Amino acid sequence: SSWPRINEVGYYADDDKNATAQDLIQPGTRKARLARQKVEKVDAEITRVIRSRSRDHVPGATDPKTYALFIQGNTRSDFAADIPNVQSKLFGAGGLSGNVEISTWKPTGEVNRNAKKQVLDLYNAICAKARAEDTILVYITAHGAKEGAFFLQQGEEDDGSVVPSDYIFPDVEMDTSKCATCHVIFIIDTCFSGQQLSRMA
């Protein structure tokens, strides 16, 4: 596990409980100001990098489009917050410009044994219509495993209280070779994301 456990008991409380814990250390105004400046600096760099991307690999293309697929692997509140946060960074002021089509998959909090198929159907539908000059962007927020898999909630529970077979999405079968588009971007926001990218490559 990526989280400390003592005698099989989790050391940390749930993230939502920690957010309002009475023993939180509150940052002073100077620390808060420095933290805000750091965020603003990072935001400016993200904007610069995004706006510097080039479309010259498809000469004459005048209407490139971005297809974005957001995958929320868990109903827990911190995962739910990731989708709008990333969406506003990528496509808000200073983000990716031009024509954008966004698809989103989220768990319902009910038993759903078709979750994996639903995600792959969304991805394959995007691949089928994306052209060479288009960009496909896939963002995944979920739990991740050491072997390079991410957990896609298919049951009612929002965290690890259900057996792994109810959660695990063992193979990221998003085959980029089926896509005509030149740019497919994966942003994997999970534990062990590097291992996942290695497997996908």
N, C-alpha and C positions, 0 to 999 in steps of 0.2 A: 504494500500500500504506500501511496505517496504521503499519507498523513500519519503522524506519530500515534502509536497505539500501545497501551500498557495492559498486559494480560487480556488482550483482545478487546479492550475498551477504548473508544476514541478519546484522545486527549483533548481535542478542541470541541467546543459546542457547535451547534449548527450556525452557519453564517448569519442567518436572520436574527438569532438570539444574540450573537456577538455585537450586532449593530447597535443594540440598545443596552448593552451590559453596563452595570453601575460602576465598574472599575476600569472603564476605558480611559486612556490618557488623552486628554484633549490638547491639541496643538495650540501653542501661543500664536499671537497675531503675526509675529515675524516669521515663524515657521510656515504658517499658512500662506503668507505673501510669497515666500520663496518657492513654495510648492506650486502656487498658482503661476508664477513666472516660468517655472520649469515646464508646466503643462502648455502654456502659451508658446514657448519656444519649440516644443515638440510638434504642436499643431501647425505652426508656421512651416516647419520642415516637411511635414506630411503633405501640406498643400503644395509646396514647391516641387516635390518629387512627383506628385500626381499630375500636376499641370505640365511637367516637362516631358511626359511620355509622348511618343511619336507614333504616327500612323503611316509612315512612309513605306512600310512593307507591302502596302497595297496601293500602288500608284493610281491616282484618279479617284479614290474613294472619297465621296462627299458626305455620306450620311452614316458614319459608323455608329453602332448601337452597343450598349452594354446590357447583358442579361445577368442578373444577380439572383443567386439562390441562397437564401438564409435558412440554415438548419438549426433549430433550437432543440437540443437533445434531451432537455429535462424541464419539468414544469416549475422547478424551484425558482424563487424570485430573482436570485442573482443571474441565472441563465436567461430568464425572461427579460431582464434589463439589458443584457448584452446586445440583443438584436436592434432595438431602437438606437442605442448608443453608437454602435458601429455604423448603422445605416445613416445616421446624421453626420458622422465623420466622413464617410465615403461619398455621400451624395448631397450633403448640405453645402453651405457657403464655403467655397474653397476646395470642394471635393470634385469627384468625377463629373464632368459636364456632358451635355448632349443627351440623346435619347436613351432612356433607361427603362427596362422592364424588370420588375422585382417579383420573385416567387418566394414564398415562405412556407416551411413545414414546422409545425409545433405539435407536441403531444397534447392529447385532450384530457389527460388525467383519468382516462378510462382504459380498459383492456383493449389493445389494438395490435393484433398480430400481423397486420399488413403494413406496419410502419416502414420497414425497410423497402418494400416494394413501392410505397407511395413516394419516398424520397428519390429512389432511382427513376421512377416514372417522370418526376418533375425534371430531373437532370437530363434524362434522355430526350425529353420533349424540347428542352432548350438546345441541346446539341443538334437536333434535327433541323432547327430553323436558323441557327446562327451561321452567318456568312464569314468569309475569310477576314473581312475588315472589322468584324465585330469582336467584342471581348466577353468572355464568360468569367464571372467571379462567383466562387462558392465560399461562403463563410459558415463554419461549423463551431458552435459552442456546446460543449458536452463534457461528460467525464471521459477520461482516456485511460487505457491499460498499457502496461509495459510492453506487451507484444505488438503494439501499434494498432490497436483497435479503439474505437470510441463507442460509448454506451448510448444507445438510442432508446429512450424510455418507451416501452410498449405496454407497461402495466399501469396500475393505479397509483402506486407509490412514487414519490418524487426523488427518493434517494435509495441507498443500498440495502433496503430491507426486503427486497425480493431477490430470488435466486438469479444468478448472472444470465441464465438462458432467457430470462424475460427482458433483459436489458441490452445485451451485447450486440453490436453491429460488427461482426467479425471481419468483414472484408469491405474496404471502400472500393466498390466495383464501378467507380466513375471513370469509364474508359475514355480518355481524351482522344484516342486514335479515331473514334467515331465522329469527331467534331471537325467541321471544315474551318472553323475559326483559328486564327494564328495565336491568339492569346487566351489561355485558360489559367486563371489565378485561383489558388486555394489558400485561404486563411483559416488555419486550424487552431482554435482557441480551447485547448484541452491539455491535460497532463500528457506527457510523453508525445507531444505533437511532432517532434523531430523524427521519432521512430515511425509514425504514421506516414510522414512525407517520404521517408526512405522506402517504405513498402510500396507506396503509390508510384514512385519513380521507377 
